[in-house]
Amino acid sequence: MSEDSEEEDYSDRSISDEDESDEDTFMKFISDDIHQCTLLAADSIGDPFFPRTTQILLEYQLGRWVPRLREPRDLYGVSSSGPLSPTRWPYHCEVVDEKVQHIEWTPFFPEPVYVPTGHEIEPVYPNSKEDAVVYLAEDAYKEPCFVYSRVGGNRTPLKQPVDDCDNTLVFEARFESGNLQKVVKVADYEYQLTVRPDLFTNKHTQWYYFQVTNTQAEILYRFTIVNFTKPASLYNRGMRPLFYSEKEAKAHNIGWQRIGDQIKYYKNNHGQDGRHFFSLTWTFQFPHNKDTCYFAHCYPYTYTNLQEYLSGINSDPVRSKFCKIRVLCHTLARNMVYVLTITTPLKNGDSRKRKAVILTARVHPGETNSSWIMKGFLDYILGDSSDAQLLRDTFIFKVVPMLNPDGVIVGNYRCSLAGRDLNRNYTSLLKESFPSVWYTRNMIHRLMEKREVILYCDLHGHSRKQNIFMYGCDSSRSKAKGLYLQQRIFPLILSKNCPNQFSFSACKFNVQKSKEGTGRVVMWKMGIRNSFTLEATFCGSTLGNKRGTHFSTKDLESMGYHFCDSLLDYCDPDRSKYYQCLKELEEMEKHMNLERVFDNPDAPLVEISMDVESSSRGSDSSDSNDSQTYLLKLTSQVKNKKKCLKTKRERNATLAIRQNNIREVYGKEHLLQRYEESNSNVKGAHPLTRKEKQVSKHCVADPRPSVPDVYVAHCFRRPLPNQGLESHHELKIKAKNCTSFKRTGTNWTDDEKRIYRDKRIAQTQEILQYLLPIVDSSKNTKATQVKDLFNPRGNLQQHQ
């Protein structure tokens, strides 16, 4: 962990008589066969010449003792020679002495999701005092808020609710990341479970992780968790609970696996104080008798797992050269928050030339899948591949692998020991209450003063949506700067490199008011253009060959590799991939806006502008002479003005002017029609009035080959093809009755969305075939005339 220090050469120094006498004094406390690497602390020497301190080390080199200062203890946090920093718990938490460990294992075949049969039952458990409570964790409610922490938590003897003398299962969750509040035995082989809310809160019941012993094989057990709070869950979409057997791990090297039948997620009748709870029930048969088993919501990844991983990096002589581990800060419970700096050590170059990439994870402790993605990223970036070496030579990576270690230790799902969501407090100035996010924001701010940060990504888990996707930032400010589509390029590249896991159609790019305190939005407002939240489902994929299967730890770790691969493509000096993705995004934007044209037939064409932003260099589609692109370019040139509130008198005056303009428009169209008839059949034409002659003279004097502006504006109001004589009101009703996956509550798959989108594009192409010949005739018009084309009222005033 420590930086390499230059070794001093003491061979040219002379040894004085004073040094020799000191050496004789020191030799009294050591054996004659002392080695050169022996270290002694100054307080272990009884000589009054040295002060009593533990910060001075005496190193025996080349026949003499050389004093040096001890490195600061907490500066590096992880030591390759010493023990790991012990985990600290709130003082009232009961903790078992047994250390829980699991092997890493990948299933031989993808594990399919559960397909409901329609015969799943919904158990309802009335409150009965006769039911036996077989597990109860009372320590969670001893304090209303965090007071202080202690290594090992509560030191009083642990209580055991029941003995394992009968056929009753024995439950335990008082270990790291464990979560289980209460277990009631409602039948011989049926148990009602209650998970513990986040400490010092009364909500966020989603994460569960507990141990079961005293099992019996070939017996159908039913487990029901009764106090979930989210109405929607991935368990309704086929997600299965995770199961681990110690006997299976020892005998067959099998780790976590998806299990369960009769899985059902439903609303129960245990609502209190206006709140409604939801239950998850499943049945299962244990594979062995007297086995020690575990159930979990997702693959566990504890704070101890992270420390062991970082200790392995530090003890590796190769990886420790380009990965420096420091302690960013300490949490409320005095646990360490680590930050990793990964880059190739500089020789003679300027470090300011390297851009920075920032990754963080586990701000929500129950989203363990983010730690597995982070592990895959670190495994690849610290590997010996040529691409990993190129990334280390090009960038400086700042990585915070676990932002909320306190919540991870106690088994919270979302909050820290402050009882608050850290990912809503990046704007907070309370350093003592939210130290990890405060120091992370401060570190990034200092980093941005030295170098450019090209990407920030916070890794998360998602409990309601499938696949892996991203949330980005976008607003009118980014559109004004021409960054509207460029912020979508990295997620699009990631979807191309990982088509079976990452869904670009599920990505969203907006800033909601409730999310202004998140890391993604705060870093974006600080100036990081590519600021994302990577969301990974707890379940699995609906894409490609992984459709209908769960994600394994290997799948999650592979996402870290694809992230690195996409970063190389995004920053490739050959910008062909970059501009190819930008062109595809422009086409996607066109198709989406053409769908809006069909969805809203009564909206003006100006309000459905395509708003296609091109890069500073430009793309092929923006420079094309195609008629379709020209139409989109015309509509994007007209800017929408903000609507201001008007008085009743102003609204009445505007309405009167609009009605007068409509009468004048149709009056001029009538004159044009009579003028054309007079040119075709002069003999049968009746004499024109003086006013009609002035209008016709104005029309003839225009040497442009295009049709008059009034006629073009009138063409946009013509009936669309294949609509016959239907009125505009009937067309509006038909458009509203059209099936749209955006308006219904049905969960559409990506393939169904693609088929639906192709059908809508084919319908809009028919509209374009009707409108494009009209626009082709007005290509030579000036910019002011283009605005008049979409502003008939101003055009009429000009003619008047």
N, C-alpha and C positions, 0 to 999 in steps of 0.2 A: 504494500500500500504506500509505503513511504517513497519519496523521490530518491533517486540515486544520488548519493553524495560522493564527492571526490575523496579518494583515499589519500591520507597524508603520509608522507615518507619521513620516517624519523631516523633513518640510518646515518644522516650527517650531523646529528645532534650529539654533543658531548655530555657525558653523565658526570655530574658534579658529586662532591663528597656528600652534600646534603641529600641528593637524590639517592645515593647509595645507602645512607643511613635510613632513609624512609623506606627503601626497598627491604632492608633487613627487618624493619618493623612490620611491614606487610607480610613478609614470609613467615612470620610466626603463626599466622592464621590460615596458612594454606600448606599443602603437602609439597614435598620436594619435586614430585613429578608433575608439576603444574603445566597445563597446556597454554598455548599462546592465545586461545580464544576465551580464556576465563574472564568473567565479569563479576565485579563486586560493587555493592552500593556503599556510599561513604558512611552511612550510619552503621554498617556492619563492622567498621574498623574502629577499634577503641582508641586510636591515637587522637589527641586533642588538636593536632595540626589541621584536621579536616572538620568542617562543621557537620552537625548531625542533620543530614538531609537525604532524601531518597531520589533527588533529582540529579545527582552526580554519579556517574558510573565510572569505575576504574577498569581500564582495559590493559592487559599485560601484553605488550608488543616489544619484540626485539630486546628482551632483557630488562625492560623497565615498565613501570605502571604509568599509564597515560589517562588522566581524567577527561571526561566529556559529559555534556549535559544529556539527560534522558529526553527522548522525544516526547512531546505532549501526549498524554494518555488518550484523551478523547478526540484528538484531531483526526485520526484515521479510522477509529472505530473498530475495524476488523483487523485482527492480527493473525498472521500465518503461523506463529509459534504458540501464542497464548490461547486461552479458551474464548468462546464467543461471549458477547455481552448477554447476560441473562435477561429474559423477558420480565417485565414489570407489570403487575396487575393492580387494579384498585384494591385497597387493603381488605375490603369486605368480601371479595370474590373467593369462593372455595375452589381449590385446584388440586387435582389428584397428582400423585407423584409419578405415575406411569407416563412415559413419553410415547405418544402415538406416532407411528411411522407406517408409510405405505410404499409399496413398490410402484414403479412406473411401468405401464403395460399398454400396448395398443391392441385392440381386438383384431383377430385375423380377417374378419369381414365387417363391413359397415353395419352398425346396429340400426335396424329399422325402427321407425316411430310406431307408436301404438295406434291401431286402427279400431275405433269404437265399434262394438257389436250392436249397440242399441239396447242391450240387456243389463247395463251397469246399474247398480242400485245406489241410492243416496242415503246412507245411514244418518239417522237423526237420533241424537243422544239427549234425552231429558236429564236435567240436573237431579241426580239421585245421591243421597248420602250413603246408600248401601254399597255403591261401587267402591272398590279398593283402589286407593292411590298408591301406586307402586314406585313413583318417582316424583320428587318435588324439590325444586331449587329455590330456597327461600332467601338466598343471599342477595338476589338482584334488587330487592326493594328495601335494603337496610339504610340506604342513604338517598336523599333526594337529588344530590348532585355529587360530582367528583370532589373528593377531599384530598387524598394523597395515595401514592402507590407504594407497592412493596414487592420484592422478588418472591414469587411463590404465592402471593395473595394472602388469604386468611390462614393463620397458623393453628387454628383450633382443629380438633379431630373431626374428620368428615363423618357425616351421618349416612347410614345405609338403610334405606326404607324397608327392604325385604331381603330375606335370604334366598339362596338358590336351591333350597331343599325340595321345592315342588316344581310343577311345570310352568311356573310364572317366569316370563322373560325379565331379565335384569337390565335396566337402562342406565346409561351414564353419558354425561355431556360436559363434565367439569374438567375439560382439557382445552388446549389451545384451539381457538376458532370454533369450539363446540357451541351448539345452541339447542337447548331443550328445556322448557320450563316445568312441564307437568305431564304425567302419564297416568291415566285411569284405566284399570282393567274392567271392561264392561261385559266380557264373556270369557270363556275358557281360552279362546285363541283370537280375541279381538281387543284392540287397544285404542283408546282415544288420547291423542297427543295435543299438547299446546306448546307452541314455540315461544321463546322469550322475545319481547320487543327490544329494540335497541336500548342500551343502558341509559337511564335518566330521561327516557321518553315513554310514551304509551302507544307508539305506532312503529311502522316499518317491520312487520312480521312477514318475512319472505325466506330468509336463509335458515336452513336447518342442517344439523350435522351431529349425529349422536351414535353411541355404541350400544349394541345389543348382545347379551351373553345368555347362557343357559338355553340354547336353542334346541329344537327337536326337528329332525329331518322328516320330510314327506308329510308335514302337517300344514294345512292351509291357514295361514295367519292373515288377519286384516288389520291394517294401520290406517287411521284417519286423523289428519291434522285439521283442527276445527277453527283456527283463528287467523286465517289469511285475510288481508284487507283489500286486495286488488280484485276488481270485478272480472277483468280479463287475465288470462294466464295461458302460457304455452302448454300447460297440461291439457287444455281443451283442444290442442292441435297435435296431440300425439306424443308429447314429451313424457319420458319415463323417469322415475327416480333412479339414483345411482346406488349401487350396492358393492360392498367390499367384504371378502371373507379371508380371514387370516389362514385358515386351513387350505383354501384354494391357492392362496399366494405361496405357501410353503410347498405344497404338493405339486401344483401344476404351473406355478409362476403366473397366475392370473390375477390381475389387479381390479380396478374399478370397472364395472359393467352395468349396462342398463337392464333393469328388471321390472317386473310387475304386470299384473293383469287386472281386469275390472277397474281400470283407472278412470276416475271421474272427478271433475272440479266443478263445484256447484255452490249455490248460496244456501246457507243454513239459517236457522231460526234463533241464533244466539246474539242478535243485535242488541246493543245497549247504548243508551244516550243518543239515539238517532243514528248510530253506526251499525253497519251490517257487516257480517263476517262471512267468509267463504271457506269451504272445506275441500280438502284433497284426500281421497281415499284410494287405496290399492290393496291387492292381495298378493301373497308371495309364499313360496315354500323354501325353507332353508336347505342348503345342500348337505349339511353335516350336523351331527349331534354335538352338543357341548362346544359349539364354535363361538368365536368372538367376531362379530360382524359390525358393519357400519352402514348407515344410510346418510345420503347427502343430497343437497339441491344441485350442486355442481362440483367439479373436481376440486378438492381442497388444495389450497396453497397457502401455508402459514408463514408467519414472520420468521420462525426458525428455519423453514425451508429456504427463505431468501438469504438469511445469514450464512447458512451452510454453502449456498451457491456462491456468494461473494467471497467467502473464505477460500473456496476452491480456486477462484480467479486469482486471488492474491498469492496463493501458494504456487501458482503456475509461473515459472520463470519467463515464459514467452508472453502470455497474455497480460501479465502485470506490467509489462513495459509500456504498453499503449492503452491500458485501462487503469486510471487512478481513481481510487475510491475514497471519498471524503464523507464526513458527517455534515449534512446541511444544517440540521438543527435537532433539538430534542422536543418530544411531544409533551403533552400535559403529564403523562405518566413517566416521563424521563426515558422513554425509548428513543432510539436513534433513527433519524430519517436520513438515508444514504443518498448521495448523488455521485454518479459515475461520469467521468470525463474520458471519452474514448476518441483518440486520434493518434496518428503516427507522430512520434517525437520529432520536433524540428531540429535540424542541424544548423543550417545557416540562413534559412529562408525567413520571410516575414510572416508571422502567424496571422496578421490582419487580412491576408489574402484568402484565408479559409473562411467559408461561411459556416453557420451553425445550424444544427437540427436538434430540436428538443422533443423528448418523449417522456411522458409521465403515465403512471398507472395506479390502480387501487386507491383512488380517493374515496370510492365506495367499497368498503371492506368485503361485502358479500358478493361482489362481482369478480369471482376468482378466475373466470376465463380470461380476464385482462392480464393477469399475471402469467398465464401460460403463453399468451401472445408475446408478452415482454420477454419471457424466457427464450422463445424461438428467435426473437430479434437479437438478443444478446449472444445466443449460440452462434448465429450466423455472422454478426458483425465482428465477433472476436475469433472467428475461424481463420483458417489458413488459405481460403480460396482467393483467387485473383480479384474477383469482384469485391470481396470484403476488404482486401488490401487497398483497392482503388477508392472505396468509400472512406477508409481511414485517412488516406492521403489527401482526399478532397475536402472533407468536412471535419468539423469538431462537434461531436455528439455530447449533449448534456442529457443524462438519463436519471430520472427519479423513479425507481422501480416500485416503491410502496409509499404513498403519501399519507396513509392513515394506518400506521402499525398498531395504534391503540385499539381501534375498532376491529382490526383483524384478529388481535389476540383474544379479545373478550367475546368474539363471535357476533358482532353487530352486522347488520345488513347495509346500512347507509350512513350512519352518523359517527362522529368522533365522541370522545368522552365529554365534550362540551354539550352533547345532546343536539348538535346542529349538523346540517349537511355542509361539509367543507366546500363542495362544488357550487355553493351559492354564496360564498364569502370570500372570493378572490378580491373584491373591492374593499373588504373590511380593513380597518386600521388597528384592530385588536390583535396585536402580535402575540400576546400571552394566551389568548383564547384559541386562535387558529394559527399556530406557529408554522406548520408545514406549508400551507398555501401562502402565508405572508412571506416567508423566506424564499419560496419558489418564485413568486412574482418579483421579489427584489433581486434575486439572482439573474432572472431573465432581463430585467431592466438594466442591470450593470453590463450584461453580456451584449445587449443591443447598442450600448454606447461604444463598444470596441469593434463590433463586427456585425454583418448583416445576418439576420436569422431568416432563413428561407422557408422553414416549416416548423409548426408546432402541432403535436398530436397527443391527445389525452385518451387513453385506452379505457373502455367501459364494457359493461355487459348489458344486454337488453332482455327484459322479462316478458315481452308481448309480441315481438316481431321475430321472424325467421331470418336466416342468412347473416352476413356481415355487411355493414354499410357505414356511411359517414354522415356527420352533420357538419356543415360549413357555415360561413357568415356571408351575408349579402345584404345590401341596402341601396338606396338611391345614391349614396355617396360613392359606392364602388362602381355603379353604372356610369356616373359622371366621369370617373377616371378611366373608363374603358376596361375595367377588370371584371365585368359581369360574368363573362364566360371563362376567363382565364383561371378563376378560382375553382372551376370544376374539372380542370384538366388532370390534376393528380388523381382524384377519385376515379376518373374514367380510365386512366392508365392502369390503376390498380384492378379495376374490373376486367380489363383485357388480360392481365397477367394471371388473374385468379378467377376464371369464369364460373367455376363450380361452387364457389363460396361467397364471393363478393357480388352484391347487387347494386348497380349504379342507379337503377330506377327507384330504389328505396332511399337514396340519399336526398337530403333536404338542405337548402341553403337559405336560411333566414335567421333573423334575430328577434326572438320574442322578448317581451318585457320581463317575463318571469325568469329568463335565462341570462339576464345581463350580468349576474354575478358569477357565471361559470368561467372556468379557465379559458374555454374556447373564445368566448366573446371578449373577455378582458384582454387577452393577448392580441386579438384582432384589432381592438381599439388602440392598443399600444403601438401598432404599426406592423404586425406580422400578417402579411397578406394571406398566406396559406395556413390558416388556423382551423384545425379540425378536431372533432371527437369521433373516434373509431368505436362503433358499437358492434359487439359480437353477441349473437343470440345464445341463450342458454340451451337451446334445443339443437337444431340442425339446419340443413339446406333444402331449398326447393329448386335448385338449379342443376342442370347437367346431369352427370352420372352420379352425383351425390343426392339427388332428389329423394326426399322421403327417408333420410337417414340422419342419425345424430352426429354431432361433431365429437371427435375424440381429442385427447390432448395432443396427438400428433397433428391433427387438422388445425388446431389452434396455433401450435408452434409453427406450422408451415406458413401461417399468415404473417409471421414476423419475417420470414425469408422473402415472401412476395412484397412486403413493404420495402425492403432494401432494394429489391430488383426494380420496383416502380420508381424509387428515388433515383436510381441510375438512369432510367429512361427519361425521367422528367428533366434531369440536369445534363443530359447528353449534349456535347457540343454540336453534334449533328441534330439540328432542330426539326428534322423531317417528321419524327413521331409527334413532336409537340404540335406542329401546325396541322398535322393530319387529325389529331384529336380535336383541335380547335375548329377545324372545318366540320367534323362530325357533330360537335356541339351546336354549331350554327344551323346545321340541317335539322337537328332535333328541335331546336327552338322554333324553326319555321313550321314544322309539322304540329307542334303543340299549339302554336298560335292559329294555324289553319283550323284546328279542331275547335278553338274558341270561336272562330267565325261561324262554324256550323252550330255550335251550342247556343250562340246568342245572335240569331239572325236579325233581331230588332236593334242591335247596337250599331252605332256608326262605324264606318270602316276606319276612321281616324283613331278611335279609341282602342282598336285591336291592332295597334302597330306592333311590328315584329321585334323592334328593339334589339336588332342583331348587332352585337358589338364585335368589332374585329380587332386584331392585335395591332401593335404599332407597326409591325412590318407588313401586315395585310395578309389575306388568304386568297385562294383561288375563287372562292364563292363571292367574296366582296368585290372583286374586280371583274366578275363575269358580265357579259352582255346579254345573258339570257333574260327573256321577258319576265319570267317568274321572279328572278332576283330583282329586276327593275321595279316590279310592282311592290315588292317588299321594301325596296329602298325608298320609293315614293312615300309609302305610308310611314316609314320611320323618320322622315324628315320633318314631319309636322309634330310639334311638341304640344302635349296636353297642358292646358292652363289650369291653375287651381280655381276651383269653384268657390266664389265668395257669396255670403248670404246677402240677399237683396230685400228691400222693403216691398210692401204690397204694391205701391204705386209703380216702382221700377219693374216688378214682374208683370203687371198689367200692360205697361208700355212696351216691354219686350215681346209679349204675346201678340199685341196689336201689330208691331213691326213685322213679326214673323208671318202672320197671316197675310199682311199686305205684300210681303216678298213672295209668298207662295202664289198669290194671284198674279203678280207681275211675271213670275217665272212661266207659268202656264200661258199667260198672255203673249209673251215673247215666243214661246214655242209654237203658238198658233200662228204668229206672224211669219216665223221661219217656214212653217209648212206651206202657207199661202204663197210665200216668195218662191219656194222650190217649184210649186205647181205652176206659177206664172212663167218660170224659165222653161219648163218642159212643154207647156201648151199656151203660147202667147195669145193665140187667137181667142181662146175660150176664157182668158183671164179677165177678171173685172178690174176696173181702175182702182189703184191704191190711194189711200188718203195721204195727206202730207206727212203725218207722223209715221205712217207705215213706210213711206219712201225714205225717210231719214234713217230708220232702222235698217232697211234693206241696203241703203247706200253704205252704212257702216259695215255690214256683213260682207259686201262685195269688195270693199277697200282693203280687207284683210288678206294679204298675199300668202299667208301660211297654208300649207297643204293639209294641216290637221283640221278636224271638225271644230266648231265653236265650243267654248268652255261650257256654255249652258247645255248644249247637246250631250257633252261628255258626262256632266253631272246628272243629266236626265237618264243616261244609260245605266248609271249605278242604281237607279230606282226601278228599273225594269224587272218584270218577273223572271226568276231564275229558270234555267232549263228544266224540263220534265215536271214542271209545276202547273202547267195548264192555266186555267182561269181561276185558280184558288186565290182567295184573298190573303192579304198579309197577316190578318188575325189568325186564319186557319193554319198558315205556315208556322206561325209562332207557337200555336198549340201543339203542332206535330213535333216541332223541335224540342219542346219541353218534355214531350212524352217519350223521346228517344232514350234508349237504354244507355247509360253511361256509368262506367265503373267509378267515376269520381263522385257521383251523386248517390250511389247506393251503398248500403252497409256490407255488401258481400266482399269477402276476401278473395280477390282475383289473383291467380298465379301470373308469373311473368309471361308465360306462353300465351295465356288468354288475353293478357293486356296487349301483347304484340299483334295477335290476330285482330283484336278490336281496333287497334291503331291503324293497321293496314287498310281495314275496311273504311275507316273514316277518311283516310288520306285519299282513297279512290273517289270518295264522294266529293271531296273538296277540289280534286283535280278537274271535275266537271264544271265546277264554278269558275276555276281559273281559265279554262278553255273559252268561256264566254266573256270573261273580263279582259283577258290579255290583248286581244285585237284592239280594244278600245284604248288601252294604255299605250300600245305601240304607236298609235297615231299621234300621241302627245309627247313623245320622247324629246322632241326638239324644243319644248317649251322651257321657259326660264324658271328659276326657283320661285320667283314671286307669282308666276302663273300657276305653278304647281300648288301653292298654297290657296290660290283662288279656286282651283279645281275642287278642293275639299271645303271651301267656304263660300257657298252660293250667295249668301246674303251680301258679303263684301263685293262679290263679282257684280251683283246687280246694282249696287250703289255706284260702282265704277262706270257701268254702262249708263246709268242715269246722269 
